[in-house]
Amino acid sequence: MQTTTTHTAPCAITNTMTDITGLRLSGIFPAGREPSIRTLREWTKLRRIPYHKVGHFVYYDLAEIAAHIRTKLKVPARA
């Protein structure tokens, strides 16, 4: 008896987790107005942006950051 194995195409898993450099250059921020690495680390330390820590590595979910910026990091207009 001969068995045949049917392989399916691998699923396209889009991993949106990135490090701090990838976050800065991801296109979430306007071109030419990206925050510095120091600013992003400060925001992480102050918990102003969401992050995930695995061991001593810190990763950022691009979709989570984009949603957070749109909803929570709006600067109120001056009166």
N, C-alpha and C positions, 0 to 999 in steps of 0.2 A: 504494500500500500504506500503510495507516494503522497506526501503532504506538501502543499504549497503554502507559502507564507506571503500574505499580502501586506505590504508596508504602505502605510498612509503617509502623506506629506506631513512634516512636522508642523505643529501649531505655531503660529506667529505670536510669540509672547513678547509683548512690548514692555520692557522693564523700565519704569520711569524713575527708578531709584538712582541717585547720582551723588557724587561727592561735592564738596564746596566749589571746586573749580568748574565742574560741570553745571552746577546751579547757576553760577555767575554767567556762563556763556551759553545757557540753554535757550535764550530768546524770550524768557518770561519778562525781563526788564527791557525798557526801550534801548535801542541801539545808541551807544555813546553815553548812556546814563546808567550803566550797570553799577551796582554798589561794589565797593572794594571787598576784598577777602576779609579784611579787618572788620568792616561793618557787618558782614554776614556772620562772622564769629561772635561779634557783640550781640547781634539779634538772637543768635542761638543761645548764648549764655543767659540773656535776659528773657528767654522763652517767648520772643515776639514772633518767631516763625516756627512751624512744626518741624520736628526732626525725629530720626530713629537712630538709636545708638546700639551698635552690635559690637560688644567688647569695648575696645577703645576707639573704634571707627564710628564716624558720624555720617549718616546718609540722609538725603532729602528726597521726598517724593514730589516730583515736579507738578503733578496734578493737584496735590494737596497744597503746595505752596501757592500755586496760581489761584486756587479757590480762596485761600486764606487772605491773599493780598486784595482780591476783589471785594471781599466782604468785611474784613476786619481792619485793614491797614489804611483806611481812608483818612486823609488829613482834613479836619473841619476848616471851613472858610473863616477868615477873620472878619469880625464885625466892624 
